[in-house]
């Protein structure tokens, strides 16, 4: 685990931490579903741009400390460059699958704040306003879900790191958000849901990339569940 320089944010009671999950932009290891359309180098370059843009959106107007959870290590030059550019802290992802890595990060983050907001880097429409809406919900809710249009999710905000939310989930499928909703309900938590956003995972998403960054794509009404 490697920490960047001390974060400028205080951590009074009631604050959130934003946990950004990112892979090093290594050709052939990121955005693999886009390789047929872009090639390995092109897919890695897009991943790099998406990650840079995500950190810029969140750090330019932060709602709290930003933690960058990285794999396969924290020392990749790309991550080091981002840590020099932005006031972020770097941590190593640990776990055998995405669910285990997310649970570990959430549990660790909750030792430093009252709530954590987990996000990825492949959703151009996920900005500080969207994260801020999640943070506002977490003042009263146990969890908040930001669904993806493809059936996954782009954001998960939590006040507790419950293993049920991360175990036995078929990551990368269209069932992720639905199963997460079922499990949040099973837990008996108070939770809320933001509007769905599109992410960039498949070749057909590329033609929509410019439109995804439009403010109009984010003007959706959220729902609420008790």
Secondary structure, 3 states (H helix, E strand, C coil): CCCCCCCCCCCCCCCEEEEEEEECCCCCCCCHHHHHHHHHHHHHHHHHHHHHHHHHHHHHCCCCCEEEEEECCCCCHHHHHHHHHCCEEEEECCCCCHHHHHHHHHHHHCCCCCEEEEECCCCCCCCHHHHHHHHHHCCCCCEEEEEECCCCEEEEEECCCCHHHCCCCCCCCCCHHHHHHHHHHHHCCCEEEEEEECCCCCHHHHHHHHHHCCHHHHCCCCEEEC
